[in-house]
Amino acid sequence: MAILNSSKEYETIQYDKKNVERLKTLTKREQEILFVFAFGKLSKETGDVLNIATSTVEKHKQNIKEKLNLKTIGELVNFALSTKTISMD
């Protein structure tokens, strides 16, 4: 669902240099998880892609949300898109 909403809104998501700086506060693994989520994967699928437990993915997701002050998966997706390190094209 989040990926559907982010796809519709992608054209309105602007590059945000502040978000690029905020991205640097995440660990490498948190960044990996963020970007897999941004491509529409669920926690179990993300765990399968990264070869880690779903519970580990959930803990990282919680940490990411806290560090970036985000509440939903849609906000995570939009954040990732605003850094322009990934694209929906």
C-alpha distances in whole Angstrom, upper triangle without the diagonal:
4,5,5,6,9,10,11,13,14,17,18,17,21,23,24,27,26,23,25,27,25,23,27,27,24,26,26,23,21,21,20,17,16,16,14,11,11,11,8,10,10,13,15,15,15,19,20,19,21,23,23,22,19,21,22,18,18,21,20,17,19,21,19,18,21,23,21,21,17,15,11,9,8,12,13,11,13,16,16,16,19,21,21,21,18,17,15,18
4,5,5,6,9,10,11,12,15,15,14,18,19,20,23,22,19,21,23,21,20,23,23,21,23,23,21,18,18,17,15,13,13,12,9,8,10,7,10,10,13,16,15,15,18,19,19,20,23,22,22,18,20,21,17,16,19,18,14,16,19,16,15,19,20,17,17,14,12,9,6,5,8,9,7,9,12,12,12,15,17,18,18,16,15,13,16
4,5,5,6,9,10,10,13,15,13,17,18,19,22,23,19,20,23,21,19,23,24,21,23,22,21,18,17,17,15,13,12,11,9,7,7,5,9,10,14,16,14,14,18,18,17,19,22,22,22,19,21,22,18,18,21,19,16,19,20,18,17,21,21,19,20,16,15,12,9,7,10,10,7,9,12,12,11,14,16,16,16,13,12,10,13
4,5,5,6,9,10,13,14,14,18,20,21,24,25,22,23,26,24,23,26,27,25,27,26,24,22,21,20,18,16,15,15,12,11,10,8,12,13,17,19,17,17,21,22,20,23,25,25,25,22,24,25,21,21,24,23,19,22,24,21,20,24,24,22,22,18,17,14,11,9,12,13,10,11,15,15,13,16,19,18,19,16,14,11,14
4,5,5,6,8,11,12,12,15,18,19,22,23,20,22,25,23,21,25,26,24,26,26,25,22,21,21,19,16,16,16,13,11,12,10,14,15,18,20,19,19,23,24,23,24,27,27,27,24,25,26,22,21,24,22,19,21,23,20,18,22,23,20,20,16,15,12,10,7,10,12,9,9,13,14,12,14,17,17,19,16,14,12,15
4,5,5,6,9,10,9,12,14,16,19,20,17,18,21,20,18,22,23,21,24,23,22,20,18,18,17,14,13,14,11,9,10,9,13,15,17,20,19,18,22,23,21,23,26,26,26,23,25,25,21,21,23,21,18,20,21,18,17,21,21,18,18,15,15,12,10,7,9,10,7,6,10,10,9,11,14,14,15,12,11,9,12
4,5,5,8,10,10,13,15,18,21,22,19,20,24,22,21,24,26,24,26,25,24,22,20,20,19,16,14,15,13,10,10,10,14,16,19,22,19,19,23,23,22,23,27,27,28,25,27,27,23,23,26,24,21,23,25,21,20,24,24,21,22,19,19,15,13,10,12,13,10,9,13,12,10,13,15,14,16,13,10,7,9
4,6,7,9,10,14,16,19,22,23,20,22,25,24,23,27,28,27,29,28,27,25,23,23,22,19,18,18,16,14,14,13,17,19,22,24,23,22,26,27,25,27,30,30,31,28,30,30,26,26,28,26,23,25,27,24,22,26,26,23,23,20,19,16,15,11,14,15,12,11,15,15,12,14,17,16,18,16,13,10,12
4,6,5,7,10,13,15,19,20,17,19,22,21,21,24,25,24,27,27,26,24,22,22,21,18,17,18,16,13,14,14,18,20,22,25,24,23,27,28,26,27,30,30,31,28,30,29,26,25,27,25,22,24,25,22,20,23,24,20,20,17,18,15,14,10,11,13,11,8,12,13,10,11,15,14,17,15,12,11,13
4,5,5,9,11,13,17,18,16,17,20,20,19,22,24,23,25,24,24,22,20,20,20,16,15,17,15,12,12,14,17,19,22,25,23,22,25,26,24,25,29,29,30,28,29,29,25,25,27,25,22,24,25,21,20,23,23,20,21,18,19,16,15,11,12,13,10,8,11,11,8,9,12,11,13,11,9,7,9
4,6,8,11,14,17,19,17,18,22,22,21,24,26,25,28,27,28,25,22,23,23,20,18,20,19,15,16,17,21,23,26,28,26,25,29,30,27,29,32,33,34,31,33,32,28,29,31,28,25,27,28,24,23,26,26,22,23,21,22,20,18,15,15,16,13,11,14,14,10,11,14,12,15,13,11,9,10
4,6,10,12,16,17,16,17,20,20,20,23,25,25,28,27,28,25,23,24,24,20,19,21,19,16,18,19,22,24,26,29,28,26,30,31,29,30,33,33,34,32,33,32,29,28,30,28,25,26,27,23,22,25,24,20,21,19,20,18,18,14,14,15,13,10,12,14,10,10,13,13,16,15,13,12,14
4,7,9,12,14,12,14,17,16,16,20,21,21,24,24,24,22,19,21,20,17,16,18,17,13,15,17,20,22,24,27,25,24,27,29,26,27,31,30,31,29,30,29,26,26,27,24,22,23,23,20,19,22,21,17,18,16,18,16,15,12,11,12,10,7,9,10,7,6,10,10,13,12,11,11,13
4,6,10,11,11,12,15,15,15,18,20,21,24,24,25,22,19,21,22,18,17,20,19,16,18,20,23,25,26,30,28,26,29,31,28,28,32,32,33,31,32,31,27,28,28,26,23,25,24,21,20,22,21,17,19,17,20,19,18,15,14,14,13,9,10,11,8,6,9,9,12,13,12,13,15
4,6,9,8,9,12,13,13,15,18,18,21,21,23,20,17,19,20,17,16,19,19,15,18,20,23,25,26,29,28,25,28,30,27,27,31,31,32,31,31,30,26,27,27,24,22,24,23,20,20,22,20,16,18,17,20,20,19,16,14,14,13,10,10,10,8,5,6,6,10,11,11,13,15
4,5,5,7,9,10,11,13,15,16,19,20,22,19,16,19,20,16,16,20,19,16,19,21,24,25,26,29,28,25,28,30,28,27,31,30,32,30,31,29,26,26,26,23,21,22,21,18,18,19,17,14,16,15,19,19,18,16,14,14,14,11,9,10,9,6,6,8,11,13,14,16,18
4,5,5,7,9,10,11,14,15,18,19,21,19,16,19,21,17,17,21,21,18,21,23,25,27,28,31,30,26,29,31,28,27,31,31,32,31,31,29,26,27,27,23,22,23,21,18,19,20,17,14,17,17,21,21,21,19,16,16,16,14,11,12,12,8,7,9,11,14,16,19,20
4,5,5,6,9,10,11,14,17,18,20,18,16,19,20,17,17,21,20,18,22,24,25,27,27,30,29,26,28,31,29,27,31,30,31,30,30,27,25,25,24,21,20,21,19,16,16,17,14,11,13,14,18,19,19,18,15,15,16,14,10,12,13,9,9,12,13,16,18,20,23
4,5,5,6,9,10,11,15,16,17,15,12,16,16,13,14,17,17,15,18,20,22,23,23,26,25,22,25,27,25,24,27,26,28,26,26,24,22,22,21,18,17,18,16,13,13,14,12,9,12,12,16,16,16,15,12,11,12,10,7,8,10,7,6,10,11,13,15,18,20
4,5,5,7,9,11,13,14,16,14,11,14,16,13,13,17,17,15,18,21,22,24,24,27,26,22,25,27,24,23,26,26,28,27,27,24,22,23,22,19,18,19,17,14,15,16,13,11,14,15,18,19,18,17,15,13,14,12,9,9,10,8,5,8,9,12,14,17,20
4,5,5,7,10,13,14,17,15,13,16,17,15,16,19,19,18,21,23,24,26,25,28,28,24,26,28,26,24,28,27,28,28,27,25,23,23,22,19,19,19,17,14,15,16,12,11,14,15,19,20,20,20,17,15,16,15,12,12,14,11,9,12,12,15,18,21,23
4,5,5,8,11,13,15,12,11,15,15,13,14,18,17,16,20,21,22,23,22,26,25,22,24,26,24,23,26,24,26,25,24,22,20,20,19,16,15,16,13,11,12,12,9,7,10,12,16,17,17,17,14,12,14,13,10,11,13,11,9,13,13,15,18,21,23
4,5,6,9,10,12,9,7,11,12,10,11,14,15,14,17,19,19,21,20,23,22,19,21,23,21,19,22,21,23,22,22,20,17,18,17,14,14,15,13,10,12,13,9,8,12,12,16,17,16,16,13,11,13,13,9,8,11,10,8,11,10,13,16,18,21
4,5,8,9,12,10,9,12,14,12,13,17,17,17,20,22,22,23,22,25,24,21,22,25,22,20,23,22,24,24,24,20,19,20,19,15,16,17,14,11,14,14,11,11,14,16,19,20,19,20,17,15,16,16,13,12,15,14,11,14,12,15,18,21,24
4,7,9,12,9,9,13,14,13,15,18,18,18,21,22,22,23,21,24,24,21,22,25,23,20,23,21,23,23,22,19,18,18,16,13,14,14,11,9,12,11,8,8,12,14,17,19,18,20,17,14,17,17,13,13,17,16,13,16,15,18,21,23,26
4,6,8,6,6,10,10,9,12,14,15,15,18,20,19,20,18,21,21,17,18,21,19,17,19,18,19,19,18,15,14,15,13,10,11,12,9,7,10,11,8,9,12,13,16,17,16,18,16,13,15,16,13,12,16,15,13,16,14,16,19,22,25
4,5,5,6,9,10,10,12,14,15,16,19,20,19,20,18,20,20,16,16,19,18,15,17,15,17,18,17,14,13,15,13,10,12,13,10,9,13,13,11,12,16,16,19,19,18,20,19,15,17,19,16,14,18,18,16,18,15,17,21,23,26
4,5,5,6,9,10,11,12,14,15,17,19,18,19,17,19,18,15,15,17,15,12,15,14,17,18,18,14,13,16,15,11,13,15,13,11,15,16,14,15,18,18,21,21,19,21,19,16,17,19,16,14,17,18,15,17,14,15,19,21,24
4,5,5,6,9,10,11,12,14,16,17,15,16,14,16,15,11,11,14,12,9,12,11,13,14,14,11,10,12,11,8,10,13,11,10,14,15,14,15,18,18,19,19,17,19,19,15,16,19,16,14,18,19,17,18,15,16,19,21,24
4,5,5,6,9,10,11,12,15,16,14,15,13,15,15,11,12,15,14,11,14,12,14,14,14,11,9,11,10,6,7,10,8,7,10,12,10,11,14,14,16,16,14,16,15,12,13,16,13,12,15,17,15,17,14,15,18,20,23
4,5,5,6,9,10,10,13,15,14,15,14,17,16,12,14,16,14,12,15,14,16,16,17,14,12,14,13,9,10,13,11,8,12,14,12,12,15,14,17,16,14,16,14,11,12,14,11,9,12,14,11,13,11,11,15,17,20
4,5,5,6,9,10,11,13,12,13,12,14,13,9,11,13,10,8,12,12,14,14,16,13,10,13,14,10,11,14,13,11,14,16,15,15,18,17,18,17,15,16,16,12,13,15,14,11,14,16,14,14,11,11,15,16,19
4,5,5,6,9,10,11,10,10,9,11,11,7,9,11,9,8,11,10,12,11,13,10,7,10,11,8,7,11,11,9,12,14,14,14,16,15,16,14,12,14,14,10,11,14,13,11,14,16,15,16,13,13,16,17,20
4,6,5,6,9,10,10,11,11,14,13,9,12,14,12,12,15,14,15,14,15,13,10,11,12,9,8,11,11,8,10,13,12,11,14,12,13,12,9,11,11,7,8,11,9,7,10,12,12,13,11,11,13,14,18
4,5,5,7,9,9,12,12,14,13,10,13,14,11,11,15,15,17,16,18,16,12,14,16,12,11,15,15,11,13,16,15,14,17,15,16,14,11,12,12,9,8,11,10,7,9,12,11,11,9,7,10,11,15
4,5,5,7,6,9,9,11,9,6,10,11,8,9,12,13,14,13,16,14,11,13,15,12,11,15,15,13,15,18,18,17,19,17,17,15,11,13,14,11,9,13,13,10,12,15,14,14,12,10,12,12,15
4,5,5,5,7,8,11,9,7,10,12,11,11,15,14,15,13,15,14,10,11,14,11,9,13,14,11,12,16,16,15,17,14,14,11,8,9,11,8,7,11,11,9,11,14,14,15,13,11,13,12,16
4,5,7,10,11,14,12,10,14,15,13,14,18,18,19,16,18,17,14,15,17,14,12,15,16,13,13,17,17,15,17,14,14,12,8,8,10,7,5,8,9,7,8,11,12,12,11,8,9,9,13
4,6,9,12,14,11,10,14,14,12,14,17,18,19,17,19,19,15,16,19,17,14,18,19,16,17,21,20,19,20,17,18,15,11,11,13,11,8,11,12,10,10,14,14,13,12,9,9,8,11
4,7,10,12,9,9,13,14,12,14,17,17,18,15,18,18,14,15,18,16,14,17,19,16,17,20,21,19,20,17,16,13,9,10,13,11,8,12,14,12,12,16,17,16,16,12,12,11,14
4,7,8,6,6,9,10,9,11,14,14,14,12,15,15,11,13,16,14,12,16,18,16,16,20,21,20,21,18,17,14,10,12,15,12,11,14,16,14,15,18,19,19,17,14,15,14,17
4,6,5,6,9,10,10,12,14,13,12,9,12,13,10,10,14,13,11,14,16,15,15,19,20,19,20,17,16,13,10,12,15,13,12,16,17,16,17,20,21,21,20,17,18,17,20
4,5,5,6,9,10,10,12,10,9,6,8,9,6,7,10,10,9,12,14,13,14,17,18,18,19,17,16,13,11,14,16,13,14,17,18,16,19,22,22,23,21,19,20,20,23
4,5,5,6,9,10,10,9,8,5,9,10,8,9,12,13,12,15,17,17,18,21,22,22,23,21,19,17,14,17,19,17,17,21,21,20,22,25,25,25,23,21,22,22,25
4,5,5,6,9,9,10,10,8,12,12,10,12,15,14,13,17,18,18,19,22,23,22,24,21,20,18,14,17,19,16,16,20,20,18,20,23,23,23,21,18,20,19,21
4,5,5,6,8,8,9,8,11,10,7,10,12,11,11,14,15,14,16,19,20,19,21,19,19,16,13,16,17,14,14,18,18,15,18,21,20,20,18,16,18,18,21
4,5,5,5,5,5,5,9,8,6,9,11,11,11,14,16,15,17,20,20,21,23,21,20,19,16,19,20,17,17,21,21,18,21,24,23,24,21,19,21,21,24
4,6,5,7,8,8,12,11,10,13,15,15,15,18,19,19,21,24,24,24,26,24,24,21,18,21,23,20,19,23,23,20,23,26,25,25,22,20,22,22,24
4,6,8,10,11,14,13,11,14,16,15,15,19,19,18,20,23,23,23,25,23,23,21,18,20,21,18,17,21,21,18,20,23,22,22,19,17,19,19,21
4,6,9,10,13,11,9,13,14,12,14,17,17,16,19,21,21,22,24,22,23,21,18,21,22,18,18,21,21,18,20,23,21,22,19,17,20,20,23
4,7,9,12,10,10,14,15,14,15,18,19,19,21,23,23,24,27,25,25,24,21,24,25,21,21,25,24,21,24,27,25,25,22,21,24,24,26
4,7,8,7,7,11,11,11,13,15,16,16,19,21,21,22,24,23,23,22,19,22,23,20,21,24,23,21,24,26,25,26,23,22,25,25,28
4,5,5,7,9,10,11,12,14,16,17,19,20,21,23,24,23,22,21,19,22,23,20,21,25,24,22,25,28,27,28,25,24,26,27,29
4,5,5,6,9,10,10,12,14,15,16,18,20,21,22,20,19,18,16,19,20,18,19,22,22,21,23,26,26,27,24,23,25,25,28
4,5,5,6,9,10,11,12,14,15,17,18,20,21,19,18,18,16,20,21,18,20,23,23,22,25,27,26,28,26,25,27,27,30
4,5,5,6,9,10,11,12,14,15,16,18,20,19,18,18,16,20,20,17,19,22,21,20,23,25,24,26,24,23,26,26,29
4,5,5,6,9,10,10,12,14,15,16,18,16,16,15,13,17,17,14,15,19,18,17,20,22,21,23,21,20,22,22,26
4,5,5,6,9,10,11,12,14,15,16,14,13,13,12,15,16,13,15,19,18,17,21,22,22,24,22,21,24,24,27
4,5,5,6,9,10,11,12,14,15,14,14,14,14,18,17,15,17,20,19,18,22,23,23,25,23,23,25,26,29
4,5,5,6,9,10,10,12,14,13,14,14,13,16,15,12,15,18,16,15,19,20,19,21,19,19,22,23,27
4,5,5,6,9,10,11,12,10,10,10,9,12,12,9,12,15,13,13,17,18,18,20,18,18,20,21,24
4,5,5,6,9,10,10,9,9,10,11,14,13,11,14,16,15,16,19,20,20,22,21,21,23,24,28
4,5,5,6,9,10,10,11,13,13,16,14,12,15,17,15,15,19,19,19,22,20,21,23,24,28
4,5,5,6,8,8,10,11,11,13,11,8,12,13,11,11,15,16,15,18,17,17,20,21,25
4,6,5,5,5,6,8,9,11,9,8,11,13,11,12,15,16,16,19,18,18,21,21,25
4,6,5,7,8,11,13,15,12,11,15,16,13,15,18,18,18,21,21,21,24,25,29
4,6,8,11,13,14,16,13,11,15,15,12,14,17,16,16,19,19,20,23,24,28
4,5,9,11,12,13,10,9,12,12,9,11,14,13,13,16,16,18,20,21,25
4,7,10,12,13,10,10,13,13,11,13,16,15,16,19,20,20,22,23,27
4,6,8,9,6,7,10,10,9,12,14,14,15,18,18,18,20,20,24
4,7,8,7,8,11,12,11,14,16,16,18,20,21,20,22,21,25
4,5,5,6,9,10,11,13,14,15,17,19,20,19,19,19,23
4,5,5,6,9,10,11,12,14,16,17,17,16,16,16,20
4,5,5,6,8,10,11,12,15,16,17,15,15,14,18
4,5,5,6,9,10,10,13,15,16,15,15,15,19
4,6,5,6,9,10,11,13,13,12,14,14,18
4,5,5,6,9,10,11,12,10,11,10,14
4,5,5,6,9,10,12,11,11,11,14
4,5,5,7,9,10,10,12,13,16
4,5,5,7,7,7,9,11,14
4,5,5,7,6,6,8,11
4,5,8,9,9,11,14
4,5,7,9,12,15
4,5,6,10,11
4,7,11,12
4,7,9
4,5
4
